[in-house]
């Protein structure tokens, strides 16, 4: 591989918040989210055209002219084929138990204070909530405001039901422990099959959780749909650290 002076991206890791939008925008797969930061995985994968620059909300990517490995289109094609093959071959184990049957939920009127205790009403309106278990053609998805949450968020954010679930269809999962490739395909199908009114993604501040942002953004691009999209980052102490609308 020869090295030449050419245009190539540089990522400012201090500005980067690991949202993963640039990785989705890079058609060559030259950028990956590693340890919560966007990384140029190989110089020869970057064509220097800068498709990743515009979507970056932190202005953390720029084009510079420097000495680097020459762009290798053949290597890029092989890299993309291997990545896609790995994603397709990962299949989740789906439990076909009665508890995962699709249903809509109703709740009684909000409970009044009784003595020194309080009954807090649930805002959950649909079941199941785990991403893997929800059929892409579930009837409650049509014309819904969709909430996609990392499964640690409800434990960190004390008013999760009222602030996020109320009025939305909730789907939860873990971008670190579950198969991100499967999630991307699942959301792509959900977005294609249903008229989704809005998507709200709520994820934790820990680096691995930013993978959920990448998954949803990529799925939306693949679906070809234009759906209002919001991202909210939740701190471990239960506060909202950042909010972004696309």
Secondary structure, 3 states (H helix, E strand, C coil): CCEEEEEEEEECCCCCCCCCHHHHHCCCCCEEEECCEEEECCHHHCCCCCCCCCCCCCCCEEEEEEEEECCCHHHHHHHHHHHHHHHHHCCCCCCCCHHHCCEECCCCCCCCCECCECCCCCCCCEECCEHHHCCCCCHHHCCCEEEEEECCHHHHCCCHHHHHHCCCEEEEECCCCCCHHHHHHHHHHHHHHCCCCEEEEEEECCHHHHHHHHHHHHHHHHHCCCCEEEEEEECCCCCEEEEEEC
